[in-house]
Amino acid sequence: MVLSMNRWAGKVAVVTGASSGIGAAIADALVEHGLIVAGVARRVQLVEQRSRQLSGKKGKLHAVKADITREEDILKAFTWIADNLGPVHILVNNAGYMKEGLLTEGDTQEWKKEFDVNVLALCIATREAIRVMRTNDIQGHVIHINSIAGHAAPKAPKLNVYSATKYAVTALTETLRQELNTLQSKIKITSVSPGLVVSEMTVLCKDISDERKKYLETRPILKPEDIADGVVYALSTPEHVQIHELTIKPVGEPY
């Protein structure tokens, strides 16, 4: 199997949650490979800063402001991208949210936000991207940044509904694969499921509890760039090859 990113050079990729962590690393990697990347985020100034840092690379990063808990923001973002950058060839649904807490004592609004970001926004963005791909006869690629928590609920403190939202991503990946088969579409769908990664939801979280901090300090951990490499691998496969599920764990991962 020959791996190559050449066919994506000059094409448009959308990365949600591109302001930091995994999303920023994925955006960087795609720009390095010559793609035109729309980095969608609320903290658009962070994406703009990275865009300046990436000047001179083969591709280009564009900052697109959107709160993905709002459907109208997602729709406006896709309209802007189509009007200013061109049709979408790649969508990376990276944006994620987790608020530490117990199911038995949880905050309903926080639960809703987790489902809004991790599930509904992913569905809306996927719908809009595939609509563009099918309209323009593009053999594109949709990548969901999932989690090992989407395959087995970790014995970790205070994850509340997070694992449930990621189980939904696992189901949505297979549902979409079957639906694309029914439509006789060549659009690919991939789920990338990392173990623990350095991010603002883990060791960089500002309001983390002592309990969770101590737990995380005992665990092996991945870098955001490790996940970006996995995304590039999935995108690099020949047109007839689909990586359906890619699990990435640090050495020593107990789950």
Secondary structure, DSSP 4 states (H G I P E B T S, - for coil): -----GGGTT-EEEEESTTSHHHHHHHHHHHHTT-EEEEEES-HHHHHHHHHHTTTSSSEEEEEE--TTSHHHHHHHHHHHHHHT--EEEEEE-------B-GGG--HHHHHHHHIIIIIHHHHHHHHHHHHHHHTT---EEEEE--GGGTS--S-TTBTTHHHHHHHHHHHHHHHHHHHHHTT---EEEEEEESSBSSTTTTT-TT--HHHHHHHHTS--B-HHHHHHHHHHHHHS-TT----EEEE--TT---
